[in-house]
Structure formats: C-alpha cells, structure tokens
Amino acid sequence: MKITKDEVLYVADLARLNLNEAAIDKFAGQVGDILDYVDKLNEVNTDGVKPTSHAISLTNAFREDEPREHLDREQVLANAPEKEDGNFVVPKVVG
C-alpha cells in the first residue's frame, strides 16, 4: 500500500514531529511495507481458530490471599531515608 508524503506529514504533525524530506520519504516507504505485510497476513485462513492473547497457555502462580500480621511501623521505617510523623517522605511528583 503506497503511503503519500501528505499522510506521513499529517501523522508527524499529530505526533508533534518535525521531519526533514529524507525522513518523510523513508517513513513513507517503511509504513507502506508494514501495511503490505499486514495485507498479506489478512490472506491467511483463520476459520476455526480461536482468538488468543498469548501463544501459550499461561496461569498465574499467586498465593491465596490470607490475612497475616502486619509489620511494626518502626521496623518498616527503619531504613527509610526520610520519615516524618511515622510516614515516608517522598519527593513531590505533581506540580
């Protein structure tokens, strides 16, 4: 499938990317190749094949959720680099 320069520029604008002429040509070719491959995959007969999210069957090895004694607050905070009023002090992440 042929991708035009205008289509590459449109997507680049959505992604806030500044592309030079060489990059535009390169991406147009690469995206076109990817879409051609996807078209080829659409030709594969998948009748009777169940959709899967993994190629192999996976099961989680979780333990049962059972109540246990909690750790002592002083023990938990023993190695904290900073603590205040019985709590961890962490850097502010929201401005």
N, CA, C and O atoms as CSV, one atom per row, in Angstrom:
chain,resi,resn,atom,element,x,y,z
A,1,MET,N,N,0.854,-1.166,0.000
A,1,MET,CA,C,0.000,0.000,0.000
A,1,MET,C,C,0.903,1.233,0.000
A,1,MET,O,O,1.790,1.357,0.845
A,2,LYS,N,N,0.688,2.102,-0.906
A,2,LYS,CA,C,1.501,3.313,-1.038
A,2,LYS,C,C,1.012,4.373,-0.057
A,2,LYS,O,O,-0.174,4.698,-0.023
A,3,ILE,N,N,1.925,4.903,0.730
A,3,ILE,CA,C,1.633,5.976,1.668
A,3,ILE,C,C,2.203,7.267,1.085
A,3,ILE,O,O,3.357,7.312,0.658
A,4,THR,N,N,1.393,8.297,1.074
A,4,THR,CA,C,1.839,9.565,0.486
A,4,THR,C,C,2.611,10.388,1.510
A,4,THR,O,O,2.526,10.162,2.717
A,5,LYS,N,N,3.360,11.340,0.990
A,5,LYS,CA,C,4.096,12.257,1.862
A,5,LYS,C,C,3.136,13.057,2.737
A,5,LYS,O,O,3.435,13.346,3.896
A,6,ASP,N,N,1.982,13.411,2.175
A,6,ASP,CA,C,0.995,14.167,2.946
A,6,ASP,C,C,0.497,13.358,4.147
A,6,ASP,O,O,0.291,13.909,5.228
A,7,GLU,N,N,0.307,12.055,3.954
A,7,GLU,CA,C,-0.130,11.211,5.063
A,7,GLU,C,C,0.944,11.122,6.146
A,7,GLU,O,O,0.633,11.159,7.336
A,8,VAL,N,N,2.196,11.008,5.738
A,8,VAL,CA,C,3.300,10.980,6.708
A,8,VAL,C,C,3.361,12.304,7.455
A,8,VAL,O,O,3.525,12.321,8.675
A,9,LEU,N,N,3.231,13.405,6.742
A,9,LEU,CA,C,3.270,14.724,7.379
A,9,LEU,C,C,2.093,14.914,8.335
A,9,LEU,O,O,2.248,15.528,9.391
A,10,TYR,N,N,0.935,14.400,7.980
A,10,TYR,CA,C,-0.241,14.501,8.838
A,10,TYR,C,C,-0.001,13.774,10.163
A,10,TYR,O,O,-0.260,14.321,11.235
A,11,VAL,N,N,0.496,12.538,10.081
A,11,VAL,CA,C,0.761,11.763,11.288
A,11,VAL,C,C,1.898,12.401,12.089
A,11,VAL,O,O,1.840,12.446,13.318
A,12,ALA,N,N,2.914,12.887,11.408
A,12,ALA,CA,C,4.028,13.551,12.094
A,12,ALA,C,C,3.529,14.786,12.837
A,12,ALA,O,O,3.983,15.076,13.944
A,13,ASP,N,N,2.599,15.509,12.230
A,13,ASP,CA,C,2.031,16.694,12.884
A,13,ASP,C,C,1.245,16.293,14.135
A,13,ASP,O,O,1.342,16.963,15.164
A,14,LEU,N,N,0.475,15.214,14.057
A,14,LEU,CA,C,-0.260,14.728,15.222
A,14,LEU,C,C,0.686,14.346,16.358
A,14,LEU,O,O,0.373,14.547,17.532
A,15,ALA,N,N,1.851,13.789,15.998
A,15,ALA,CA,C,2.834,13.366,16.985
A,15,ALA,C,C,3.802,14.485,17.351
A,15,ALA,O,O,4.731,14.276,18.131
A,16,ARG,N,N,3.589,15.658,16.797
A,16,ARG,CA,C,4.445,16.830,17.053
A,16,ARG,C,C,5.899,16.560,16.667
A,16,ARG,O,O,6.824,16.915,17.398
A,17,LEU,N,N,6.087,15.924,15.501
A,17,LEU,CA,C,7.420,15.626,15.000
A,17,LEU,C,C,7.763,16.541,13.841
A,17,LEU,O,O,6.927,16.806,12.978
A,18,ASN,N,N,8.987,17.018,13.825
A,18,ASN,CA,C,9.492,17.781,12.681
A,18,ASN,C,C,10.373,16.844,11.868
A,18,ASN,O,O,11.412,16.392,12.351
A,19,LEU,N,N,9.969,16.552,10.649
A,19,LEU,CA,C,10.713,15.626,9.797
A,19,LEU,C,C,11.302,16.357,8.604
A,19,LEU,O,O,10.670,17.234,8.015
A,20,ASN,N,N,12.531,15.976,8.258
A,20,ASN,CA,C,13.111,16.535,7.032
A,20,ASN,C,C,12.652,15.697,5.838
A,20,ASN,O,O,12.008,14.663,6.015
A,21,GLU,N,N,12.974,16.131,4.654
A,21,GLU,CA,C,12.493,15.483,3.426
A,21,GLU,C,C,12.950,14.022,3.330
A,21,GLU,O,O,12.189,13.160,2.890
A,22,ALA,N,N,14.184,13.748,3.740
A,22,ALA,CA,C,14.703,12.375,3.678
A,22,ALA,C,C,13.925,11.467,4.634
A,22,ALA,O,O,13.607,10.329,4.288
A,23,ALA,N,N,13.624,11.960,5.817
A,23,ALA,CA,C,12.883,11.161,6.794
A,23,ALA,C,C,11.462,10.894,6.307
A,23,ALA,O,O,10.933,9.801,6.507
A,24,ILE,N,N,10.849,11.878,5.674
A,24,ILE,CA,C,9.491,11.712,5.153
A,24,ILE,C,C,9.466,10.585,4.122
A,24,ILE,O,O,8.597,9.714,4.172
A,25,ASP,N,N,10.412,10.603,3.195
A,25,ASP,CA,C,10.490,9.553,2.169
A,25,ASP,C,C,10.744,8.186,2.800
A,25,ASP,O,O,10.139,7.189,2.406
A,26,LYS,N,N,11.641,8.149,3.779
A,26,LYS,CA,C,11.980,6.887,4.444
A,26,LYS,C,C,10.759,6.317,5.166
A,26,LYS,O,O,10.446,5.137,5.013
A,27,PHE,N,N,10.064,7.155,5.957
A,27,PHE,CA,C,8.898,6.684,6.700
A,27,PHE,C,C,7.768,6.273,5.768
A,27,PHE,O,O,7.066,5.303,6.050
A,28,ALA,N,N,7.580,6.976,4.683
A,28,ALA,CA,C,6.527,6.610,3.731
A,28,ALA,C,C,6.770,5.196,3.204
A,28,ALA,O,O,5.842,4.394,3.104
A,29,GLY,N,N,8.026,4.900,2.869
A,29,GLY,CA,C,8.364,3.559,2.384
A,29,GLY,C,C,8.205,2.503,3.461
A,29,GLY,O,O,7.667,1.428,3.197
A,30,GLN,N,N,8.666,2.794,4.677
A,30,GLN,CA,C,8.595,1.820,5.765
A,30,GLN,C,C,7.146,1.518,6.166
A,30,GLN,O,O,6.781,0.358,6.353
A,31,VAL,N,N,6.335,2.549,6.294
A,31,VAL,CA,C,4.937,2.340,6.668
A,31,VAL,C,C,4.209,1.588,5.549
A,31,VAL,O,O,3.371,0.727,5.819
A,32,GLY,N,N,4.524,1.910,4.320
A,32,GLY,CA,C,3.936,1.189,3.190
A,32,GLY,C,C,4.279,-0.291,3.233
A,32,GLY,O,O,3.420,-1.137,2.987
A,33,ASP,N,N,5.541,-0.610,3.547
A,33,ASP,CA,C,5.963,-2.016,3.654
A,33,ASP,C,C,5.222,-2.733,4.777
A,33,ASP,O,O,4.822,-3.886,4.621
A,34,ILE,N,N,5.039,-2.057,5.902
A,34,ILE,CA,C,4.327,-2.658,7.040
A,34,ILE,C,C,2.878,-2.955,6.655
A,34,ILE,O,O,2.365,-4.036,6.942
A,35,LEU,N,N,2.230,-2.008,6.014
A,35,LEU,CA,C,0.836,-2.207,5.614
A,35,LEU,C,C,0.699,-3.302,4.568
A,35,LEU,O,O,-0.284,-4.043,4.575
A,36,ASP,N,N,1.669,-3.414,3.670
A,36,ASP,CA,C,1.661,-4.521,2.700
A,36,ASP,C,C,1.745,-5.867,3.412
A,36,ASP,O,O,1.064,-6.818,3.027
A,37,TYR,N,N,2.576,-5.951,4.449
A,37,TYR,CA,C,2.719,-7.196,5.204
A,37,TYR,C,C,1.421,-7.535,5.934
A,37,TYR,O,O,1.013,-8.695,5.969
A,38,VAL,N,N,0.776,-6.531,6.514
A,38,VAL,CA,C,-0.498,-6.764,7.197
A,38,VAL,C,C,-1.535,-7.266,6.201
A,38,VAL,O,O,-2.313,-8.163,6.526
A,39,ASP,N,N,-1.562,-6.707,4.997
A,39,ASP,CA,C,-2.473,-7.199,3.965
A,39,ASP,C,C,-2.204,-8.664,3.648
A,39,ASP,O,O,-3.133,-9.446,3.447
A,40,LYS,N,N,-0.933,-9.028,3.605
A,40,LYS,CA,C,-0.575,-10.424,3.334
A,40,LYS,C,C,-1.076,-11.327,4.463
A,40,LYS,O,O,-1.562,-12.429,4.205
A,41,LEU,N,N,-0.960,-10.866,5.717
A,41,LEU,CA,C,-1.461,-11.658,6.841
A,41,LEU,C,C,-2.977,-11.834,6.780
A,41,LEU,O,O,-3.499,-12.853,7.232
A,42,ASN,N,N,-3.681,-10.860,6.229
A,42,ASN,CA,C,-5.137,-10.958,6.107
A,42,ASN,C,C,-5.563,-12.049,5.132
A,42,ASN,O,O,-6.730,-12.442,5.124
A,43,GLU,N,N,-4.647,-12.544,4.315
A,43,GLU,CA,C,-4.954,-13.607,3.371
A,43,GLU,C,C,-4.957,-14.990,4.028
A,43,GLU,O,O,-5.455,-15.950,3.441
A,44,VAL,N,N,-4.410,-15.098,5.227
A,44,VAL,CA,C,-4.302,-16.389,5.909
A,44,VAL,C,C,-5.686,-16.851,6.356
A,44,VAL,O,O,-6.462,-16.069,6.906
A,45,ASN,N,N,-5.992,-18.129,6.117
A,45,ASN,CA,C,-7.273,-18.710,6.503
A,45,ASN,C,C,-7.257,-18.959,8.015
A,45,ASN,O,O,-6.473,-19.772,8.505
A,46,THR,N,N,-8.106,-18.274,8.732
A,46,THR,CA,C,-8.167,-18.425,10.192
A,46,THR,C,C,-9.507,-19.010,10.639
A,46,THR,O,O,-9.874,-18.880,11.807
A,47,ASP,N,N,-10.232,-19.645,9.740
A,47,ASP,CA,C,-11.506,-20.262,10.109
A,47,ASP,C,C,-11.275,-21.334,11.163
A,47,ASP,O,O,-10.392,-22.178,11.007
A,48,GLY,N,N,-12.058,-21.307,12.228
A,48,GLY,CA,C,-11.948,-22.307,13.282
A,48,GLY,C,C,-10.824,-22.064,14.273
A,48,GLY,O,O,-10.624,-22.871,15.181
A,49,VAL,N,N,-10.088,-20.974,14.123
A,49,VAL,CA,C,-9.003,-20.673,15.055
A,49,VAL,C,C,-9.523,-19.699,16.098
A,49,VAL,O,O,-10.002,-18.614,15.768
A,50,LYS,N,N,-9.425,-20.099,17.361
A,50,LYS,CA,C,-9.909,-19.238,18.435
A,50,LYS,C,C,-8.930,-18.084,18.651
A,50,LYS,O,O,-7.716,-18.280,18.592
A,51,PRO,N,N,-9.454,-16.885,18.901
A,51,PRO,CA,C,-8.565,-15.759,19.217
A,51,PRO,C,C,-7.811,-16.031,20.518
A,51,PRO,O,O,-8.364,-16.610,21.453
A,52,THR,N,N,-6.559,-15.613,20.572
A,52,THR,CA,C,-5.753,-15.785,21.774
A,52,THR,C,C,-5.036,-14.484,22.094
A,52,THR,O,O,-4.821,-13.638,21.227
A,53,SER,N,N,-4.677,-14.350,23.349
A,53,SER,CA,C,-3.871,-13.194,23.734
A,53,SER,C,C,-2.418,-13.598,23.924
A,53,SER,O,O,-1.532,-12.743,23.956
A,54,HIS,N,N,-2.162,-14.929,24.053
A,54,HIS,CA,C,-0.805,-15.447,24.201
A,54,HIS,C,C,-0.655,-16.688,23.331
A,54,HIS,O,O,-1.623,-17.409,23.090
A,55,ALA,N,N,0.540,-16.925,22.871
A,55,ALA,CA,C,0.785,-18.093,22.032
A,55,ALA,C,C,0.742,-19.384,22.847
A,55,ALA,O,O,0.445,-20.452,22.311
A,56,ILE,N,N,1.040,-19.283,24.143
A,56,ILE,CA,C,0.996,-20.458,25.005
A,56,ILE,C,C,0.057,-20.177,26.171
A,56,ILE,O,O,-0.191,-19.025,26.525
A,57,SER,N,N,-0.457,-21.247,26.755
A,57,SER,CA,C,-1.365,-21.100,27.876
A,57,SER,C,C,-0.587,-20.640,29.111
A,57,SER,O,O,0.441,-21.222,29.456
A,58,LEU,N,N,-1.079,-19.604,29.764
A,58,LEU,CA,C,-0.409,-19.076,30.946
A,58,LEU,C,C,-1.335,-19.152,32.148
A,58,LEU,O,O,-2.539,-18.918,32.037
A,59,THR,N,N,-0.767,-19.476,33.283
A,59,THR,CA,C,-1.519,-19.418,34.528
A,59,THR,C,C,-0.678,-18.658,35.539
A,59,THR,O,O,0.549,-18.759,35.542
A,60,ASN,N,N,-1.339,-17.903,36.389
A,60,ASN,CA,C,-0.635,-17.151,37.418
A,60,ASN,C,C,-0.400,-18.034,38.631
A,60,ASN,O,O,-1.244,-18.854,38.991
A,61,ALA,N,N,0.742,-17.861,39.248
A,61,ALA,CA,C,1.096,-18.646,40.426
A,61,ALA,C,C,0.969,-17.779,41.668
A,61,ALA,O,O,1.940,-17.579,42.399
A,62,PHE,N,N,-0.235,-17.266,41.903
A,62,PHE,CA,C,-0.462,-16.419,43.061
A,62,PHE,C,C,-0.758,-17.280,44.278
A,62,PHE,O,O,-1.353,-18.352,44.168
A,63,ARG,N,N,-0.341,-16.803,45.421
A,63,ARG,CA,C,-0.690,-17.475,46.658
A,63,ARG,C,C,-2.100,-17.054,47.063
A,63,ARG,O,O,-2.619,-16.049,46.578
A,64,GLU,N,N,-2.695,-17.808,47.928
A,64,GLU,CA,C,-4.003,-17.439,48.451
A,64,GLU,C,C,-3.868,-16.153,49.263
A,64,GLU,O,O,-2.860,-15.941,49.936
A,65,ASP,N,N,-4.862,-15.316,49.200
A,65,ASP,CA,C,-4.863,-14.067,49.939
A,65,ASP,C,C,-5.385,-14.327,51.350
A,65,ASP,O,O,-6.591,-14.393,51.586
A,66,GLU,N,N,-4.447,-14.471,52.274
A,66,GLU,CA,C,-4.807,-14.773,53.641
A,66,GLU,C,C,-4.332,-13.654,54.559
A,66,GLU,O,O,-3.239,-13.123,54.364
A,67,PRO,N,N,-5.119,-13.292,55.539
A,67,PRO,CA,C,-4.696,-12.247,56.476
A,67,PRO,C,C,-3.455,-12.683,57.241
A,67,PRO,O,O,-3.335,-13.845,57.630
A,68,ARG,N,N,-2.529,-11.747,57.456
A,68,ARG,CA,C,-1.303,-12.001,58.221
A,68,ARG,C,C,-1.052,-10.811,59.130
A,68,ARG,O,O,-1.645,-9.744,58.977
A,69,GLU,N,N,-0.164,-11.028,60.071
A,69,GLU,CA,C,0.226,-9.923,60.950
A,69,GLU,C,C,0.984,-8.886,60.125
A,69,GLU,O,O,1.804,-9.234,59.275
A,70,HIS,N,N,0.704,-7.616,60.382
A,70,HIS,CA,C,1.418,-6.567,59.661
A,70,HIS,C,C,2.730,-6.277,60.368
A,70,HIS,O,O,2.925,-6.632,61.530
A,71,LEU,N,N,3.629,-5.618,59.633
A,71,LEU,CA,C,4.924,-5.255,60.202
A,71,LEU,C,C,4.760,-4.087,61.158
A,71,LEU,O,O,3.860,-3.261,61.005
A,72,ASP,N,N,5.630,-4.031,62.133
A,72,ASP,CA,C,5.664,-2.934,63.065
A,72,ASP,C,C,6.094,-1.662,62.337
A,72,ASP,O,O,7.014,-1.702,61.520
A,73,ARG,N,N,5.437,-0.532,62.625
A,73,ARG,CA,C,5.729,0.734,61.938
A,73,ARG,C,C,7.193,1.125,62.059
A,73,ARG,O,O,7.791,1.555,61.073
A,74,GLU,N,N,7.775,0.992,63.219
A,74,GLU,CA,C,9.187,1.352,63.421
A,74,GLU,C,C,10.100,0.462,62.585
A,74,GLU,O,O,11.112,0.919,62.054
A,75,GLN,N,N,9.738,-0.798,62.476
A,75,GLN,CA,C,10.519,-1.741,61.680
A,75,GLN,C,C,10.453,-1.366,60.190
A,75,GLN,O,O,11.457,-1.429,59.482
A,76,VAL,N,N,9.281,-0.983,59.736
A,76,VAL,CA,C,9.098,-0.608,58.328
A,76,VAL,C,C,9.895,0.648,58.002
A,76,VAL,O,O,10.528,0.727,56.950
A,77,LEU,N,N,9.867,1.614,58.886
A,77,LEU,CA,C,10.532,2.896,58.639
A,77,LEU,C,C,12.018,2.899,58.991
A,77,LEU,O,O,12.687,3.914,58.794
A,78,ALA,N,N,12.549,1.798,59.503
A,78,ALA,CA,C,13.928,1.742,59.975
A,78,ALA,C,C,14.938,2.149,58.907
A,78,ALA,O,O,15.915,2.824,59.232
A,79,ASN,N,N,14.745,1.767,57.656
A,79,ASN,CA,C,15.710,2.072,56.596
A,79,ASN,C,C,15.261,3.200,55.679
A,79,ASN,O,O,15.886,3.442,54.646
A,80,ALA,N,N,14.197,3.886,56.038
A,80,ALA,CA,C,13.699,4.979,55.198
A,80,ALA,C,C,14.702,6.135,55.219
A,80,ALA,O,O,15.153,6.543,56.289
A,81,PRO,N,N,15.053,6.665,54.038
A,81,PRO,CA,C,15.985,7.791,54.019
A,81,PRO,C,C,15.411,9.026,54.716
A,81,PRO,O,O,16.143,9.777,55.359
A,82,GLU,N,N,14.092,9.232,54.584
A,82,GLU,CA,C,13.431,10.345,55.259
A,82,GLU,C,C,12.087,9.869,55.786
A,82,GLU,O,O,11.366,9.130,55.115
A,83,LYS,N,N,11.760,10.306,56.998
A,83,LYS,CA,C,10.462,9.969,57.577
A,83,LYS,C,C,9.996,11.145,58.421
A,83,LYS,O,O,10.799,11.931,58.924
A,84,GLU,N,N,8.687,11.246,58.561
A,84,GLU,CA,C,8.100,12.345,59.324
A,84,GLU,C,C,6.770,11.889,59.892
A,84,GLU,O,O,5.916,11.400,59.153
A,85,ASP,N,N,6.589,12.038,61.163
A,85,ASP,CA,C,5.342,11.675,61.844
A,85,ASP,C,C,4.909,10.233,61.549
A,85,ASP,O,O,3.721,9.961,61.374
A,86,GLY,N,N,5.875,9.317,61.496
A,86,GLY,CA,C,5.555,7.919,61.270
A,86,GLY,C,C,5.223,7.566,59.831
A,86,GLY,O,O,4.633,6.515,59.579
A,87,ASN,N,N,5.593,8.432,58.868
A,87,ASN,CA,C,5.314,8.203,57.448
A,87,ASN,C,C,6.584,8.376,56.631
A,87,ASN,O,O,7.529,9.030,57.073
A,88,PHE,N,N,6.606,7.787,55.431
A,88,PHE,CA,C,7.706,8.001,54.494
A,88,PHE,C,C,7.595,9.406,53.919
A,88,PHE,O,O,6.488,9.888,53.679
A,89,VAL,N,N,8.715,10.062,53.696
A,89,VAL,CA,C,8.752,11.339,52.995
A,89,VAL,C,C,9.284,11.060,51.598
A,89,VAL,O,O,10.379,10.519,51.440
A,90,VAL,N,N,8.507,11.429,50.585
A,90,VAL,CA,C,8.901,11.171,49.190
A,90,VAL,C,C,8.901,12.487,48.429
A,90,VAL,O,O,8.241,13.441,48.840
A,91,PRO,N,N,9.648,12.548,47.304
A,91,PRO,CA,C,9.663,13.780,46.511
A,91,PRO,C,C,8.289,14.077,45.916
A,91,PRO,O,O,7.541,13.166,45.563
A,92,LYS,N,N,7.976,15.345,45.813
A,92,LYS,CA,C,6.726,15.763,45.187
A,92,LYS,C,C,6.829,15.468,43.690
A,92,LYS,O,O,7.825,15.823,43.059
A,93,VAL,N,N,5.817,14.828,43.121
A,93,VAL,CA,C,5.867,14.475,41.706
A,93,VAL,C,C,4.846,15.224,40.875
A,93,VAL,O,O,4.913,15.175,39.647
A,94,VAL,N,N,3.905,15.914,41.496
A,94,VAL,CA,C,2.903,16.686,40.779
A,94,VAL,C,C,3.103,18.147,41.134
A,94,VAL,O,O,3.183,18.512,42.306
A,95,GLY,N,N,3.184,18.994,40.082
A,95,GLY,CA,C,3.464,20.411,40.329
A,95,GLY,C,C,2.280,21.257,40.544
A,95,GLY,O,O,2.413,22.462,40.759
